[in-house]
Amino acid sequence: MELQEKIPVPVFAAADREVFLRNIYPQRRPAVLRGVSPGPCLEKWTVDYLGEKGGDRAVKIHVSTVPQMDFLHKNFAYKTLPFNEFVKRASEKKHSDFFLCEDESYYLRSLGEDVRKEPADLSKQFPGLAEDFHIPDFFEPEQFFSSVFRISSCGLQLWTHYDVMDNLLAQVTGTKRVVLYSPQDALHLYLSGDKSEVLDIDAPDLKRFPEFVKAKRYECVLEPGDLLFIPALWFHNTLALEFGVGVNVFWRHLPADSYDKKDPYGNKDPVAATRALQALERVLHTLDELPAEYRDFYGRRMIQRIQKRTYCDRKIDTEQNSETTLPSSPFTKPG
Ligand SMILES: O=C(O)CCC(=O)C(=O)O
C-alpha cells in the first residue's frame, strides 16, 4: 500500500499569459504549463553546446557520493569546476576525474557575481546561453528577481524546501520528478529553517516523522519544454530522472519592500515575518516568567488566537471544535 496518495499536479496544455494570469495564478496552486516555448534552448542545449557557449567560467557545485543529498549530515561537498567540465561530468555516470568517488553526482544552482549580494541572472553569468532561453512574460519586468541554472546528474535528489517568491521552473532537457506540499502542511514536514528534515520522502522513517503521512503529496514529471509554476511557500522536492538542464525564474509577488534586501537566493522570510518571529521569541521569554501550568494555559489560548487571526482555511478546528470563517489573504491577486 502506498504511504501517501499521489495527487497529480494539473497540466495546462496551452497556457499563454492571459490564461496563466486569469485561470492559474490566482489559484495559488502548482500547475504544469505545456506548450509555452522556452525558446531555442529546447533544441540547442546539448552537452557539447552548453560547454562551448557556457565556457570555462568557474561554478560552485554540490558533489555527492550518493544521489540523495542530505543537508543535515552534509553528505555532499561544495567544489568548484569550470562550467564546461561540470556539464560534461554531470552528464556521465562514471567519471575518470572525480573529487570523492567515480560515480559521484553533481548539482548546480547557479549564483550571482557577488554570491552574497547579487541574485543569479543567466543574462549576466551566461549571456551566450541566456539568449536561447525566453523568460515567459507572465509577470511585469520590474518584478523579476533571478534566473537560475538547475543542472543535475541523473538520479540527483534535492531536499524538500520552500522559497518566498513565485517561481517558474523550466525543464529544458531531461526529465524530472517534482513532489510538492502545500504551505498548509508545513507542520507535518518537520522543518529546519526553510528545509524539511524528512529526506527520504518515498520511504520516510515514520518512527521519527509520524506526522509526515498527513502531508498531501502533489506530484508531476516534467518533460523538456514544461514549465512548473511553484507558488511562493509551496514546498518542493526534485529528483532528476535523467541528466537534465533547467532554469528557474523567481519574481516578486509581494511589494518589493516586503522582501529582505540581503537575500540573493529568494528564500529569506519576508521582513514582516522575520519581525513577527522575533516578537514571538520575546513573547515566549515573557511566558517563561510563569510556572508550567500557566504557560500551558496561556500558550494554548494564544495559539487559538493566532489560528483565528491568521489561518486562510475558511473553517478551522479550534480547541472547542467550533467553526470560524476567516477573511482571505490580500496577496492573492494576479501580478
Ligand atoms: O530543479 C531543481 O533541481 C530545484 C528547483 C528549485 O528548487 C526551485 O526552482 O526553487
The ligand as an SDF file (V2000), in Angstrom:
LIG
                    3D

 10  9  0  0  0  0  0  0  0  0999 V2000
   15.0650   21.8790  -10.2080 O   0  0  0  0  0  0  0  0  0  0  0  0
   15.6490   21.7090   -9.1530 C   0  0  0  0  0  0  0  0  0  0  0  0
   16.5450   20.9020   -9.0240 O   0  0  0  0  0  0  0  0  0  0  0  0
   15.2940   22.5440   -7.9660 C   0  0  0  0  0  0  0  0  0  0  0  0
   14.3580   23.6290   -8.2970 C   0  0  0  0  0  0  0  0  0  0  0  0
   14.1030   24.5500   -7.1530 C   0  0  0  0  0  0  0  0  0  0  0  0
   14.4350   24.3010   -6.0280 O   0  0  0  0  0  0  0  0  0  0  0  0
   13.4270   25.7920   -7.4450 C   0  0  0  0  0  0  0  0  0  0  0  0
   13.0410   26.0250   -8.5940 O   0  0  0  0  0  0  0  0  0  0  0  0
   13.2530   26.5910   -6.4880 O   0  0  0  0  0  0  0  0  0  0  0  0
  1  2  2  0
  2  3  1  0
  2  4  1  0
  4  5  1  0
  5  6  1  0
  6  7  2  0
  6  8  1  0
  8  9  2  0
  8 10  1  0
M  END
$$$$
